[in-house]
C-alpha cells in the first residue's frame, strides 16, 4: 500500500463586523464589515487610521485612531 502524502491546511476567516465605542455618545456600535469597509478611503484596513467615521447611533463624526483585529 502506498503511503499517503501529507499537506497543511489553512482556515481563512473573513471579518463579519466592526465594533467601536463612539467617543461622543459612549455607545458600543456594531456595523457589518462590508458596510463599514464601503465607507473607507482604502480597502486595506491598516490604512484606516486617521479616516473619519459617522456614528450609526448619534450621527457625530470622529477619527479612527487605532485598528485592532480580534
N, CA, C and O of each residue as an XYZ file, in Angstrom:
280
protein
N       0.846     -1.186      0.000
C       0.000      0.000      0.000
C       0.891      1.248      0.000
O       1.870      1.331      0.742
N       0.535      2.194     -0.832
C       1.320      3.419     -0.971
C       1.030      4.373      0.193
O      -0.120      4.528      0.601
N       2.080      5.009      0.723
C       1.914      5.953      1.835
C       1.255      7.243      1.332
O       1.631      7.777      0.288
N       0.289      7.724      2.072
C      -0.405      8.959      1.700
C       0.496     10.161      1.944
O       1.185     10.240      2.960
N       0.481     11.079      1.016
C       1.215     12.322      1.203
C       0.429     13.209      2.155
O      -0.793     13.102      2.258
N       1.138     14.079      2.844
C       0.519     14.957      3.831
C       0.582     16.405      3.348
O       1.491     16.790      2.612
N      -0.382     17.183      3.768
C      -0.421     18.610      3.413
C      -1.004     19.390      4.576
O      -1.884     18.902      5.286
N      -0.515     20.595      4.765
C      -1.079     21.511      5.759
C      -2.278     22.205      5.139
O      -2.345     22.379      3.922
N      -3.218     22.596      5.973
C      -4.350     23.386      5.506
C      -4.398     24.688      6.286
O      -3.915     24.765      7.416
N      -4.976     25.694      5.685
C      -5.143     26.986      6.332
C      -6.616     27.353      6.305
O      -7.260     27.304      5.257
N      -7.137     27.717      7.451
C      -8.513     28.186      7.540
C      -8.465     29.704      7.533
O      -7.920     30.321      8.448
N      -9.035     30.297      6.504
C      -9.063     31.746      6.401
C     -10.427     32.243      6.824
O     -11.459     31.730      6.390
N     -10.414     33.238      7.666
C     -11.665     33.765      8.200
C     -11.890     35.174      7.677
O     -10.999     36.021      7.745
N     -13.062     35.413      7.166
C     -13.425     36.741      6.686
C     -14.043     37.522      7.844
O     -14.811     36.961      8.626
N     -13.718     38.811      7.961
C     -14.322     39.614      9.021
C     -15.827     39.754      8.803
O     -16.293     39.890      7.672
N     -16.587     39.718      9.914
C     -18.051     39.825      9.830
C     -18.543     41.215     10.187
O     -19.453     41.742      9.549
N     -17.943     41.804     11.204
C     -18.422     43.104     11.652
C     -17.299     43.915     12.278
O     -16.237     43.388     12.608
N     -17.555     45.197     12.434
C     -16.641     46.139     13.076
C     -17.362     46.691     14.296
O     -18.542     47.032     14.223
N     -16.656     46.778     15.418
C     -17.240     47.359     16.630
C     -16.414     48.570     17.030
O     -15.188     48.575     16.915
N     -17.106     49.589     17.499
C     -16.406     50.759     18.032
C     -17.252     51.371     19.133
O     -18.472     51.209     19.163
N     -16.585     52.079     20.038
C     -17.291     52.852     21.052
C     -17.214     54.304     20.608
O     -16.127     54.867     20.478
N     -18.358     54.898     20.380
C     -18.396     56.277     19.912
C     -17.864     57.208     21.006
O     -18.330     57.149     22.144
N     -16.892     58.065     20.674
C     -16.357     58.988     21.672
C     -17.329     60.114     22.033
O     -17.075     60.865     22.975
N     -18.430     60.242     21.303
C     -19.413     61.289     21.587
C     -20.552     60.765     22.463
O     -20.825     61.326     23.524
N     -21.218     59.694     22.025
C     -22.378     59.199     22.776
C     -22.013     58.075     23.745
O     -22.808     57.735     24.622
N     -20.806     57.490     23.596
C     -20.351     56.445     24.502
C     -20.940     55.065     24.228
O     -20.639     54.111     24.945
N     -21.763     54.953     23.213
C     -22.380     53.661     22.903
C     -21.423     52.773     22.130
O     -20.613     53.254     21.338
N     -21.524     51.453     22.370
C     -20.779     50.498     21.574
C     -21.626     50.167     20.352
O     -22.767     49.725     20.481
N     -21.069     50.380     19.179
C     -21.794     50.212     17.927
C     -21.176     49.049     17.153
O     -19.955     48.909     17.092
N     -22.025     48.229     16.571
C     -21.577     47.106     15.748
C     -22.133     47.300     14.340
O     -23.341     47.450     14.158
N     -21.246     47.295     13.346
C     -21.617     47.536     11.957
C     -21.080     46.376     11.124
O     -19.994     45.871     11.409
N     -21.811     45.948     10.109
C     -21.300     44.878      9.252
C     -19.995     45.352      8.605
O     -19.869     46.513      8.218
N     -19.049     44.453      8.498
C     -17.738     44.790      7.942
C     -17.867     45.352      6.531
O     -17.223     46.345      6.192
N     -18.698     44.719      5.713
C     -18.811     45.170      4.315
C     -19.366     46.587      4.229
O     -18.905     47.377      3.406
N     -20.350     46.921      5.068
C     -20.888     48.289      5.064
C     -19.834     49.290      5.536
O     -19.679     50.362      4.950
N     -19.113     48.931      6.599
C     -18.084     49.813      7.149
C     -16.960     50.008      6.137
O     -16.485     51.127      5.943
N     -16.535     48.924      5.493
C     -15.439     48.985      4.522
C     -15.816     49.838      3.311
O     -14.974     50.545      2.757
N     -17.089     49.768      2.902
C     -17.548     50.553      1.746
C     -17.380     52.050      1.956
O     -17.239     52.798      0.988
N     -17.394     52.493      3.203
C     -17.291     53.919      3.527
C     -15.845     54.383      3.720
O     -15.612     55.575      3.921
N     -14.871     53.474      3.664
C     -13.473     53.834      3.897
C     -12.807     54.279      2.602
O     -13.247     53.925      1.508
N     -11.753     55.052      2.741
C     -10.996     55.518      1.580
C     -10.075     54.431      1.044
O      -9.591     54.529     -0.083
N      -9.825     53.381      1.854
C      -8.969     52.276      1.443
C      -9.644     50.955      1.797
O     -10.324     50.862      2.819
N      -9.463     49.937      0.964
C      -9.967     48.602      1.263
C      -9.035     47.854      2.212
O      -9.392     46.791      2.721
N      -7.867     48.389      2.450
C      -6.849     47.764      3.289
C      -6.961     48.337      4.701
O      -6.576     49.482      4.940
N      -7.489     47.540      5.641
C      -7.831     48.080      6.964
C      -6.678     48.714      7.742
O      -6.941     49.635      8.515
N      -5.411     48.286      7.596
C      -4.358     49.007      8.328
C      -4.231     50.475      7.926
O      -3.650     51.270      8.664
N      -4.768     50.838      6.769
C      -4.714     52.233      6.321
C      -5.921     53.046      6.783
O      -6.048     54.214      6.417
N      -6.803     52.455      7.575
C      -7.997     53.166      8.051
C      -7.680     54.193      9.126
O      -8.476     55.107      9.343
N      -6.545     54.075      9.806
C      -6.209     55.029     10.864
C      -6.187     56.436     10.288
O      -5.575     56.679      9.248
N      -6.854     57.359     10.964
C      -6.949     58.739     10.508
C      -8.179     59.007      9.660
O      -8.525     60.161      9.409
N      -8.846     57.941      9.215
C     -10.079     58.085      8.442
C     -11.204     58.538      9.386
O     -11.110     58.336     10.597
N     -12.244     59.135      8.853
C     -13.344     59.585      9.703
C     -14.545     58.660      9.576
O     -14.772     58.043      8.534
N     -15.308     58.578     10.661
C     -16.492     57.725     10.765
C     -17.636     58.576     11.281
O     -17.430     59.462     12.111
N     -18.821     58.320     10.804
C     -20.020     58.938     11.357
C     -20.740     57.866     12.164
O     -21.112     56.823     11.626
N     -20.934     58.120     13.448
C     -21.550     57.155     14.353
C     -22.946     56.774     13.858
O     -23.772     57.640     13.570
N     -23.193     55.481     13.767
C     -24.501     54.990     13.327
C     -25.603     55.263     14.348
O     -26.784     55.223     14.004
N     -25.231     55.541     15.603
C     -26.242     55.818     16.630
C     -26.559     57.304     16.780
O     -27.725     57.696     16.742
N     -25.523     58.137     16.949
C     -25.792     59.550     17.243
C     -25.511     60.493     16.070
O     -25.906     61.658     16.108
N     -24.827     59.996     15.025
C     -24.555     60.816     13.858
C     -23.346     61.723     13.976
O     -23.060     62.480     13.048
N     -22.627     61.673     15.088
C     -21.439     62.515     15.263
C     -20.250     61.912     14.505
O     -20.155     60.696     14.337
N     -19.369     62.771     14.062
C     -18.190     62.341     13.312
C     -16.986     62.235     14.241
O     -16.798     63.068     15.128
N     -16.170     61.197     14.028
C     -14.932     61.044     14.788
C     -13.878     60.409     13.900
O     -14.180     59.900     12.821
N     -12.637     60.444     14.368
C     -11.495     59.927     13.606
C     -11.076     58.565     14.158
O     -11.081     58.348     15.370
N     -10.717     57.656     13.263
C     -10.205     56.334     13.678
C      -8.772     56.520     14.163
O      -7.903     56.971     13.418
N      -8.541     56.164     15.426
C      -7.208     56.307     15.998
C      -6.386     55.039     15.821
O      -5.201     55.104     15.494
N      -7.009     53.889     16.035
C      -6.290     52.625     16.050
C      -7.215     51.529     15.527
O      -8.415     51.546     15.800
N      -6.666     50.583     14.782
C      -7.434     49.444     14.290
C      -6.833     48.175     14.875
O      -5.645     47.905     14.695
N      -7.654     47.396     15.575
C      -7.207     46.129     16.156
C      -8.008     44.993     15.549
O      -9.176     45.158     15.198
N      -7.374     43.847     15.430
C      -8.043     42.641     14.948
C      -8.161     41.686     16.109
O      -7.173     41.381     16.777
N      -9.376     41.211     16.353
C      -9.619     40.308     17.485
C      -9.837     38.910     16.979
O     -10.059     37.994     17.771
